[in-house]
Amino acid sequence: MVSDFSKKSIEKHLEHCADCKETFGNMSFGLEPDEKPPEGLEVKKFLRKTKKMYFFYGLGGISFVAAFVCFLLFR
């Protein structure tokens, strides 16, 4: 997640600093750096649901504003 320069600097520092080396070891336990983000059907379903939700919220908001304006004009 860091640049090559930063990675080398961190590795160099960890060679000489036992406290940071221990902290880094505790932080990196169980991490899988090559893990790819989930893709495929689940992501597409989520995006479809989100688009529908925003569409209906927008439609509801516009309908509410239109009804409110009609109420004010035709009182």
C-alpha positions as CSV (number, residue, x, y, z in Angstrom):
1,M,0.0,0.0,0.0
2,V,3.0,2.3,0.0
3,S,5.6,3.3,-2.6
4,D,8.7,1.4,-3.2
5,F,10.8,4.2,-1.6
6,S,8.6,4.2,1.5
7,K,8.7,0.4,1.8
8,K,12.5,0.4,1.7
9,S,12.7,3.1,4.3
10,I,10.3,1.3,6.6
11,E,12.2,-2.0,6.2
12,K,15.5,-0.2,6.9
13,H,14.0,1.3,10.0
14,L,12.6,-2.0,11.2
15,E,16.0,-3.6,11.0
16,H,17.3,-1.2,13.8
17,C,14.2,-0.5,15.9
18,A,12.9,-3.5,18.0
19,D,9.8,-1.6,19.3
20,C,8.6,-0.7,15.8
21,K,9.4,-4.1,14.5
22,E,7.2,-5.7,17.2
23,T,4.4,-3.2,16.6
24,F,4.6,-3.9,12.8
25,G,4.5,-7.6,13.5
26,N,1.4,-7.2,15.6
27,M,-0.3,-5.1,12.9
28,S,0.5,-7.3,10.0
29,F,-0.6,-10.6,11.6
30,G,-3.2,-12.2,9.4
31,L,-3.1,-9.8,6.6
32,E,-3.1,-11.1,3.0
33,P,-1.5,-8.4,0.8
34,D,-2.5,-10.0,-2.5
35,E,-6.2,-10.3,-1.7
36,K,-8.3,-8.8,-4.4
37,P,-11.5,-6.9,-3.7
38,P,-14.7,-8.9,-4.3
39,E,-16.0,-8.7,-7.8
40,G,-18.7,-10.2,-9.8
41,L,-22.3,-10.9,-9.1
42,E,-22.5,-9.6,-5.6
43,V,-21.1,-6.2,-6.5
44,K,-23.4,-5.9,-9.5
45,K,-26.4,-6.7,-7.3
46,F,-25.3,-4.1,-4.8
47,L,-24.9,-1.4,-7.5
48,R,-28.3,-2.3,-8.9
49,K,-30.0,-2.0,-5.5
50,T,-28.2,1.3,-4.9
51,K,-29.3,2.8,-8.2
52,K,-32.9,1.8,-7.6
53,M,-32.8,3.2,-4.1
54,Y,-31.6,6.6,-5.3
55,F,-34.1,6.6,-8.2
56,F,-37.0,6.0,-5.9
57,Y,-35.8,8.5,-3.2
58,G,-35.4,11.1,-6.0
59,L,-38.8,10.3,-7.4
60,G,-40.4,10.5,-4.0
61,G,-38.6,13.8,-3.2
62,I,-39.7,15.4,-6.5
63,S,-43.3,14.2,-5.9
64,F,-43.3,15.7,-2.4
65,V,-42.1,19.0,-3.7
66,A,-44.6,19.0,-6.5
67,A,-47.5,18.2,-4.1
68,F,-46.3,20.9,-1.7
69,V,-46.1,23.5,-4.5
70,C,-49.6,22.6,-5.7
71,F,-50.9,22.8,-2.2
72,L,-49.5,26.3,-1.8
73,L,-50.7,27.5,-5.2
74,F,-54.3,26.2,-5.1
75,R,-55.2,26.9,-1.5
